[in-house]
Amino acid sequence: MNKAIRHQTLALAAAFQAISLIVDIARRGRADQALVKVCLQGLLQPYEGDVETLYGGTAALRPGLINLRAQLTHVRDPEQMRYAAVLLHLENRLRRQPKRLQAIAQGLEKVRRQASYFDGETNGPVIAALAHLYSEQVSTLRPRVLVTGERAYLEQPQNADLIRALLLAALRALAFWRQHGGSRLGLLLRRSALLGTVDGLLAER
């Protein structure tokens, strides 16, 4: 398996794992905390060039791989694809704003120290800090990600914070995808190769 394609596929799976959790929160008011932890770990842990290691192995991203496969084959959930498309635009805009990227990197470093103090990425103050970072550095950009769902769930502050934290996690995953050679054109032209890589990763034990 081509190493670059493997990294790209796992990074996309991480993004779609975060997106599916956002949908769960918006529609049902809850999300699998173990999967949330994986996404936030990928956001907060230092990145040393290996996507698989960052997220804790292929098994940790299995739900994201399954979701990615479903979206690539028959667009099971158009809303998720809409979120992904907007996030791709935002990631592209962020890449062209080094000062904003630097501010995000500095913010993440601050939250890393906070997570170490609170002993975990899923602690309430840590999620609130990530949400604030997203609001400060990303929400001001266009297009905005408009999350739809049940109003009663979306209006709960802890849900709103977690959604923003997961949006930031999805953006970082897409940055890894781009870093390893991913492109919007490549998604269209190499869809079959991407699906083959997803199947290969899902077959691993």
Backbone hydrogen bonds in HBPLUS format (Angstrom, degrees):
<---DONOR---> <-ACCEPTOR-->    atom                        ^
c    i                          cat <-CA-CA->   ^        H-A-AA   ^      H-
h    n   atom  resd res      DA  || num        DHA   H-A  angle D-A-AA Bond
n    s   type  num  typ     dist DA aas  dist angle  dist       angle   num
A0006-ARG N   A0002-ASN O   2.95 MM   4  6.15 151.5  2.03 148.6 157.5     1
A0007-HIS N   A0003-LYS O   2.97 MM   4  6.27 161.4  2.00 152.5 156.0     2
A0008-GLN N   A0004-ALA O   2.91 MM   4  6.16 164.7  1.93 151.0 155.7     3
A0009-THR N   A0005-ILE O   2.86 MM   4  5.99 163.3  1.89 149.9 154.1     4
A0010-LEU N   A0006-ARG O   3.00 MM   4  6.21 165.0  2.02 153.0 156.7     5
A0011-ALA N   A0007-HIS O   2.93 MM   4  6.08 156.7  1.98 151.4 158.2     6
A0012-LEU N   A0008-GLN O   2.93 MM   4  6.19 157.7  1.98 150.2 156.2     7
A0013-ALA N   A0009-THR O   2.88 MM   4  6.10 154.3  1.95 145.6 153.5     8
A0014-ALA N   A0010-LEU O   2.93 MM   4  6.17 149.7  2.02 143.1 150.8     9
A0015-ALA N   A0011-ALA O   3.03 MM   4  6.36 154.2  2.10 145.5 152.2    10
A0016-PHE N   A0012-LEU O   2.89 MM   4  6.20 161.7  1.92 154.3 158.8    11
A0017-GLN N   A0013-ALA O   2.79 MM   4  5.94 137.4  1.97 142.1 154.5    12
A0018-ALA N   A0014-ALA O   3.06 MM   4  6.32 157.9  2.11 146.5 151.1    13
A0019-ILE N   A0015-ALA O   2.96 MM   4  6.24 156.3  2.01 146.0 153.2    14
A0020-SER N   A0016-PHE O   2.98 MM   4  6.01 157.8  2.03 138.5 143.7    15
A0021-LEU N   A0017-GLN O   3.19 MM   4  6.41 148.7  2.29 141.1 149.1    16
A0022-ILE N   A0018-ALA O   3.03 MM   4  6.35 149.2  2.13 146.7 155.3    17
A0023-VAL N   A0019-ILE O   3.07 MM   4  6.40 156.1  2.13 149.4 155.2    18
A0024-ASP N   A0020-SER O   2.98 MM   4  6.26 153.3  2.05 141.8 149.3    19
A0025-ILE N   A0021-LEU O   2.99 MM   4  6.26 159.4  2.03 150.2 154.5    20
A0026-ALA N   A0022-ILE O   2.97 MM   4  6.19 165.1  1.99 151.8 156.0    21
A0027-ARG N   A0023-VAL O   2.88 MM   4  5.95 153.9  1.95 152.2 158.6    22
A0028-ARG N   A0024-ASP O   2.76 MM   4  5.46 154.1  1.83 142.8 150.9    23
A0029-GLY N   A0025-ILE O   2.86 MM   4  4.25 136.6  2.05 113.5 121.1    24
A0150-GLU N   A0026-ALA O   2.76 MM 124  5.92 152.9  1.83 153.4 154.1    25
A0035-LEU N   A0032-ASP O   3.13 MM   3  5.46 122.3  2.48 103.5 116.7    26
A0036-VAL N   A0032-ASP O   2.98 MM   4  6.31 152.4  2.05 149.5 158.4    27
A0037-LYS N   A0033-GLN O   2.93 MM   4  6.08 156.7  1.99 143.0 148.6    28
A0038-VAL N   A0034-ALA O   3.24 MM   4  6.54 149.6  2.34 137.7 144.7    29
A0039-CYS N   A0035-LEU O   3.15 MM   4  6.47 162.7  2.18 149.6 152.9    30
A0040-LEU N   A0036-VAL O   2.93 MM   4  6.20 164.5  1.96 158.7 163.0    31
A0041-GLN N   A0037-LYS O   2.79 MM   4  5.86 144.4  1.92 144.2 154.5    32
A0042-GLY N   A0038-VAL O   3.05 MM   4  6.33 154.5  2.12 146.3 152.2    33
A0043-LEU N   A0039-CYS O   3.15 MM   4  6.45 129.8  2.42 132.8 146.3    34
A0044-LEU N   A0040-LEU O   2.89 MM   4  6.05 152.0  1.97 147.3 153.8    35
A0045-GLN N   A0041-GLN O   2.84 MM   4  5.56 161.2  1.88 151.9 155.1    36
A0054-LEU N   A0050-ASP O   3.13 MM   4  6.32 160.7  2.17 150.0 155.8    37
A0055-TYR N   A0051-VAL O   3.21 MM   4  6.48 157.4  2.27 155.3 158.5    38
A0057-GLY N   A0052-GLU O   2.77 MM   5  4.92 159.9  1.81 160.5 153.6    39
A0056-GLY N   A0053-THR O   3.15 MM   3  5.14 156.0  2.21 102.6 110.0    40
A0060-ALA N   A0057-GLY O   3.22 MM   3  5.65 133.0  2.45 105.9 116.6    41
A0061-LEU N   A0058-THR O   2.95 MM   3  5.33 142.0  2.10 108.7 119.8    42
A0062-ARG N   A0059-ALA O   3.19 MM   3  5.03 165.9  2.21 103.0 106.1    43
A0064-GLY N   A0061-LEU O   3.02 MM   3  5.18 115.9  2.44 101.7 117.6    44
A0065-LEU N   A0061-LEU O   2.88 MM   4  6.22 151.8  1.96 155.1 164.4    45
A0066-ILE N   A0062-ARG O   2.92 MM   4  6.20 162.0  1.95 159.0 162.9    46
A0067-ASN N   A0063-PRO O   2.95 MM   4  6.13 158.7  2.00 144.3 150.5    47
A0068-LEU N   A0064-GLY O   2.80 MM   4  5.95 160.1  1.84 147.6 153.5    48
A0069-ARG N   A0065-LEU O   2.92 MM   4  6.12 160.0  1.96 148.0 153.1    49
A0070-ALA N   A0066-ILE O   3.05 MM   4  6.30 159.8  2.09 146.7 151.9    50
A0071-GLN N   A0067-ASN O   2.97 MM   4  6.25 156.6  2.03 152.3 158.5    51
A0072-LEU N   A0068-LEU O   2.95 MM   4  6.14 153.3  2.02 150.1 157.5    52
A0073-THR N   A0069-ARG O   3.00 MM   4  6.12 145.3  2.12 148.4 156.9    53
A0074-HIS N   A0070-ALA O   3.12 MM   4  6.12 171.1  2.13 148.5 151.3    54
A0075-VAL N   A0071-GLN O   3.16 MM   4  4.03 142.4  2.30 109.6 112.7    55
A0080-GLN N   A0077-ASP O   3.02 MM   3  5.57 128.3  2.29 114.0 125.6    56
A0081-MET N   A0077-ASP O   3.41 MM   4  6.86 154.0  2.48 147.1 154.4    57
A0082-ARG N   A0078-PRO O   2.92 MM   4  6.23 145.1  2.04 145.6 155.8    58
A0083-TYR N   A0079-GLU O   3.01 MM   4  6.35 159.6  2.05 150.6 154.8    59
A0084-ALA N   A0080-GLN O   2.93 MM   4  6.18 160.9  1.96 148.8 154.4    60
A0085-ALA N   A0081-MET O   2.90 MM   4  6.07 156.4  1.95 145.6 151.4    61
A0086-VAL N   A0082-ARG O   3.08 MM   4  6.33 162.4  2.11 153.3 157.1    62
A0087-LEU N   A0083-TYR O   2.90 MM   4  6.10 163.3  1.92 154.1 159.3    63
A0088-LEU N   A0084-ALA O   2.90 MM   4  6.10 148.1  2.01 146.0 154.5    64
A0089-HIS N   A0085-ALA O   3.19 MM   4  6.50 152.0  2.27 142.4 149.0    65
A0090-LEU N   A0086-VAL O   2.94 MM   4  6.28 159.0  1.98 151.2 157.3    66
A0091-GLU N   A0087-LEU O   2.82 MM   4  6.00 159.8  1.86 149.9 155.2    67
A0092-ASN N   A0088-LEU O   3.07 MM   4  6.22 154.0  2.14 141.3 148.1    68
A0093-ARG N   A0089-HIS O   2.99 MM   4  6.30 151.2  2.07 146.8 154.8    69
A0094-LEU N   A0090-LEU O   2.83 MM   4  6.08 160.3  1.87 154.4 159.9    70
A0095-ARG N   A0091-GLU O   3.06 MM   4  6.23 152.1  2.14 144.8 151.4    71
A0096-ARG N   A0093-ARG O   3.12 MM   3  5.43 141.9  2.27 104.4 114.8    72
A0097-GLN N   A0094-LEU O   2.95 MM   3  5.18 164.6  1.97 117.2 118.6    73
A0100-ARG N   A0097-GLN O   3.05 MM   3  5.49 120.7  2.42 109.9 123.7    74
A0101-LEU N   A0097-GLN O   3.00 MM   4  6.31 160.8  2.04 155.5 161.8    75
A0102-GLN N   A0098-PRO O   2.85 MM   4  6.01 153.4  1.92 145.8 152.9    76
A0103-ALA N   A0099-LYS O   3.00 MM   4  6.25 151.6  2.08 140.1 147.7    77
A0104-ILE N   A0100-ARG O   2.92 MM   4  6.23 152.1  2.00 149.4 157.0    78
A0105-ALA N   A0101-LEU O   2.87 MM   4  6.14 162.2  1.90 150.3 155.2    79
A0106-GLN N   A0102-GLN O   2.90 MM   4  6.13 159.5  1.94 150.2 155.5    80
A0107-GLY N   A0103-ALA O   2.89 MM   4  6.04 150.7  1.98 139.8 148.6    81
A0108-LEU N   A0104-ILE O   2.81 MM   4  6.08 156.6  1.86 154.3 160.2    82
A0109-GLU N   A0105-ALA O   3.04 MM   4  6.26 152.4  2.12 143.5 150.8    83
A0110-LYS N   A0106-GLN O   3.09 MM   4  6.36 152.4  2.17 143.3 150.3    84
A0111-VAL N   A0107-GLY O   2.98 MM   4  6.31 154.6  2.04 147.1 154.3    85
A0112-ARG N   A0108-LEU O   2.82 MM   4  6.04 146.3  1.93 146.5 156.2    86
A0113-ARG N   A0109-GLU O   3.23 MM   4  6.54 156.3  2.29 145.1 149.2    87
A0114-GLN N   A0110-LYS O   3.12 MM   4  6.44 149.8  2.22 139.3 148.3    88
A0115-ALA N   A0111-VAL O   2.73 MM   4  6.01 154.3  1.80 152.2 159.0    89
A0116-SER N   A0112-ARG O   2.95 MM   4  6.22 150.0  2.04 146.2 154.2    90
A0117-TYR N   A0113-ARG O   3.04 MM   4  6.31 149.1  2.14 141.2 149.4    91
A0118-PHE N   A0114-GLN O   2.93 MM   4  6.25 156.0  1.99 151.2 157.6    92
A0119-ASP N   A0115-ALA O   2.77 MM   4  5.69 108.1  2.29 133.5 150.6    93
A0120-GLY N   A0115-ALA O   2.97 MM   5  5.25 161.3  2.01 141.2 147.3    94
A0126-VAL N   A0123-ASN O   3.06 MM   3  5.37 122.3  2.41 107.2 122.0    95
A0127-ILE N   A0123-ASN O   3.05 MM   4  6.36 162.0  2.09 161.0 166.5    96
A0128-ALA N   A0124-GLY O   2.92 MM   4  6.14 159.3  1.97 154.4 160.9    97
A0129-ALA N   A0125-PRO O   2.97 MM   4  6.10 149.3  2.06 138.5 146.2    98
A0130-LEU N   A0126-VAL O   3.00 MM   4  6.33 154.5  2.07 148.9 155.7    99
A0131-ALA N   A0127-ILE O   2.89 MM   4  6.11 156.0  1.94 148.7 155.7   100
A0132-HIS N   A0128-ALA O   2.94 MM   4  6.18 153.2  2.01 144.1 151.1   101
A0133-LEU N   A0129-ALA O   3.00 MM   4  6.26 154.2  2.07 143.3 150.2   102
A0134-TYR N   A0130-LEU O   2.96 MM   4  6.26 157.0  2.02 149.7 155.5   103
A0135-SER N   A0131-ALA O   2.92 MM   4  6.18 165.4  1.94 151.7 155.7   104
A0136-GLU N   A0132-HIS O   2.88 MM   4  6.01 155.4  1.94 149.4 156.1   105
A0137-GLN N   A0133-LEU O   2.96 MM   4  6.00 160.1  2.00 150.2 154.7   106
A0138-VAL N   A0134-TYR O   2.78 MM   4  5.13 154.9  1.84 142.9 148.9   107
A0139-SER N   A0134-TYR O   3.06 MM   5  6.35 154.0  2.13 149.8 153.4   108
A0141-LEU N   A0138-VAL O   2.91 MM   3  5.52 163.2  1.94 121.5 127.1   109
A0153-TYR N   A0150-GLU O   3.01 MM   3  5.49 131.2  2.25 110.3 122.5   110
A0154-LEU N   A0150-GLU O   3.01 MM   4  6.29 166.1  2.03 158.3 162.8   111
A0155-GLU N   A0151-ARG O   2.95 MM   4  5.96 146.8  2.06 153.4 159.3   112
A0156-GLN N   A0153-TYR O   3.21 MM   3  5.54 158.6  2.26 107.8 114.3   113
A0159-ASN N   A0156-GLN O   2.97 MM   3  5.38 124.6  2.29 111.0 125.3   114
A0160-ALA N   A0156-GLN O   2.98 MM   4  6.27 162.7  2.01 159.8 165.5   115
A0161-ASP N   A0157-PRO O   2.90 MM   4  6.10 159.8  1.94 150.7 156.0   116
A0162-LEU N   A0158-GLN O   3.07 MM   4  6.18 157.9  2.12 137.6 143.7   117
A0163-ILE N   A0159-ASN O   2.92 MM   4  6.12 157.9  1.97 152.5 158.3   118
A0164-ARG N   A0160-ALA O   3.12 MM   4  6.36 161.6  2.16 147.5 151.8   119
A0165-ALA N   A0161-ASP O   2.95 MM   4  6.21 156.8  2.00 149.9 156.9   120
A0166-LEU N   A0162-LEU O   2.92 MM   4  6.11 155.4  1.98 148.0 154.3   121
A0167-LEU N   A0163-ILE O   2.90 MM   4  6.16 145.2  2.02 145.8 155.9   122
A0168-LEU N   A0164-ARG O   3.06 MM   4  6.33 153.9  2.13 145.5 151.7   123
A0169-ALA N   A0165-ALA O   2.99 MM   4  6.30 147.9  2.09 139.2 148.7   124
A0170-ALA N   A0166-LEU O   2.86 MM   4  6.10 153.9  1.93 146.0 152.3   125
A0171-LEU N   A0167-LEU O   2.98 MM   4  6.24 153.9  2.05 144.7 151.7   126
A0172-ARG N   A0168-LEU O   3.01 MM   4  6.30 155.6  2.07 147.5 153.5   127
A0173-ALA N   A0169-ALA O   3.01 MM   4  6.27 156.2  2.07 146.4 153.2   128
A0174-LEU N   A0170-ALA O   2.96 MM   4  6.24 154.0  2.03 147.7 154.5   129
A0175-ALA N   A0171-LEU O   2.95 MM   4  6.24 141.1  2.10 141.7 152.8   130
A0176-PHE N   A0172-ARG O   3.04 MM   4  6.43 147.8  2.15 146.4 154.4   131
A0177-TRP N   A0173-ALA O   2.97 MM   4  6.32 156.4  2.02 146.2 153.1   132
A0178-ARG N   A0174-LEU O   2.94 MM   4  6.18 159.8  1.98 146.0 150.4   133
A0179-GLN N   A0175-ALA O   2.87 MM   4  6.02 154.6  1.94 142.5 150.3   134
A0180-HIS N   A0176-PHE O   3.03 MM   4  6.28 140.7  2.19 148.4 157.0   135
A0182-GLY N   A0177-TRP O   2.88 MM   5  5.20 149.1  1.97 146.0 142.0   136
A0181-GLY N   A0178-ARG O   3.00 MM   3  5.23 154.5  2.07 116.7 116.2   137
A0187-LEU N   A0183-SER O   3.03 MM   4  6.39 142.1  2.18 144.8 154.6   138
A0188-LEU N   A0185-LEU O   3.06 MM   3  5.27 125.2  2.37  99.7 113.3   139
A0189-LEU N   A0185-LEU O   2.91 MM   4  6.18 166.0  1.93 158.2 162.2   140
A0190-ARG N   A0186-GLY O   2.79 MM   4  5.38 152.2  1.86 142.7 148.4   141
A0194-LEU N   A0190-ARG O   2.93 MM   4  6.18 155.8  1.99 153.4 160.7   142
A0195-LEU N   A0191-ARG O   2.88 MM   4  6.15 157.3  1.93 150.2 156.3   143
A0196-GLY N   A0192-SER O   2.94 MM   4  6.14 153.2  2.01 142.9 150.5   144
A0197-THR N   A0193-ALA O   2.99 MM   4  6.26 148.8  2.09 142.9 150.9   145
A0198-VAL N   A0194-LEU O   2.92 MM   4  6.23 156.2  1.97 149.6 156.3   146
A0199-ASP N   A0195-LEU O   2.92 MM   4  6.20 162.6  1.95 151.6 155.6   147
A0200-GLY N   A0196-GLY O   2.96 MM   4  6.16 153.9  2.03 141.8 149.3   148
A0201-LEU N   A0197-THR O   2.89 MM   4  6.14 157.1  1.94 151.9 157.3   149
A0202-LEU N   A0198-VAL O   2.92 MM   4  6.15 153.3  2.00 149.9 157.6   150
A0203-ALA N   A0199-ASP O   3.03 MM   4  6.18 134.6  2.24 139.8 151.4   151
A0204-GLU N   A0201-LEU O   3.24 MM   3  5.29 148.9  2.35  97.5 106.5   152
